[in-house]
């Protein structure tokens, strides 16, 4: 009994001796700053002075049409990005999973992953150039007669197309993640399931609905949750491509927080917005964490 | 008999047709996906006056290395490459070292609070990074570390370290502990056993986690914008952005810079694709 206790105690000491550096770093980098943001969200603060305002920032926030605008635009940006990632990623994964030449398959997969290697900043820059009035997108559209070459569209300069253009770039850059994950998921489905189904005379469409999709459900749920979180907090694409403009038409929460904090130096107000964002992400994360924890047990 | 054979042949033909369609669709997809990349390359090799010409052409009329020359002749830009490589490398090494230690503790021992630590690590990957910018900015100013490369090495650990811990932990869990225990019976210390058995065996996980960490650090933008001010300490993503903000029309230099900034990652990817994809998938499925 005593020996068992001693042994157990020894394990704990050993575990902590290995664990403490990483935990210390992460607590310092995450928990302390989080506490600081919570505190700051109750103050009016620039770099010089801090004045306690209670819930003032939050009340101002909920009455600020700009906050709601950027909030809903973040939701739209996230929803469209994730949905298109899923559709494109799944289509390409299904194609790559067919009976192809192994060399061609490896090559095609490798080539299709390349956009995902680029920094969002670099990808954003390329798209700024392509979407400019003199850019190749207008060039291609006018050569097939979809737009008039003399009235080139300024995709990023128009309030009705700015957010959509940023979404398009984001879809292009991040779909490979879905493709790779879903391909791995497809390869894990036992072949016998399909053999049995085709003996029973099931069509390809039936097999897709009744075997492929149910078998992929767990992977799809995980990556949709993850991608929603990552896209909801994304800063680089919008900041680089439009800076939230024109007239806030592509503003998302991350850029709004940045501009409030680092341009207008309203750190308290920016912190309150960051807290709202944190709470939204926290709720979505809770689902993800529960899944990940179950998988880890 | 003949009808059965005919039916079989028809099936084979149908299958071949479907396969041909698959090849065709994939080739079309690759072409579409590569349009932005080819456009980047094409613009990087043409003079600036040709960039704004309507209608745009795919191939430059005058082929020039002017854009690349502007990057290579400016020591400022070369310094930016050095800074990025230095920061990314340091972040990768620190993340792997601290991450491996924590992963070992989580994979090999049972202790109170293990579940909480695991949950904390998974949650940290979901954190809105823009939230952290505000306190980081204030903290690093008061520490006197604002506008230093050190500050970047520290804050990048926020998102690289949890990932490394989780990925290495799941790999360690699949390696039987008998191997280390045998080494310890043979007279190795625990650390000696870890370095002689566990670390060499799990090299794919180290490469995968290391490459993914390096990629994340190399491509990071938000913290760099918030924490770095002077040109001497800038990293790539930020330098490219300021190039756009400062000289709106210098497109060939910007695209040349983008090509050069992406090239190292693409080269590494070509040779170590297997490990990199492993890191990419492990980042999502930490089980």
Interface residues (C-beta under 8 A of the other chain):
Chain A: X8 X11 X12 X14 X15 X16 X18 X19 X21 X22 X23 X25 X26 X29 X30 X32 X33 X34 X36 X37 X40 X47 X92 X95 X96 X98 X99 X100 X104 X108 X110 X111 X112 X113 X114 X115 X116 X117 X118 X119 X120 X121 X122 X123 X125 X126 X127 X128 X129 X130 X134 X135 X136 X138 X139 X142 X143 X149 X152 X172 X177 X180 X181 X184 X219 X222 X223 X226 X229 X232 X233 X235 X236 X239 X240 X253 X254 X257 X258 X261 X262 X267 X270 X271 X274 X275 X277 X278 X281 X282 X284 X285 X288 X289 X292 X293 X295 X296
Chain B: X15 X18 X19 X22 X23 X25 X26 X29 X30 X33 X34 X35 X36 X37 X39 X40 X43 X51 X52 X53 X54 X55 X56 X58 X98 X99 X101 X102 X104 X105 X106 X108 X109 X110 X111 X112 X114 X115 X117 X118 X119 X120 X121 X122 X123 X124 X126 X127 X128 X129 X130 X131 X132 X133 X134 X135 X136 X137 X138 X139 X154 X155 X157 X158 X161 X162 X165 X170 X190 X215 X218 X219 X220 X221 X222 X225 X226 X236 X237 X238 X240 X241 X244 X251 X254 X255 X258 X261 X262 X265 X266 X269 X270 X273 X277 X280 X281 X284 X285 X286 X287
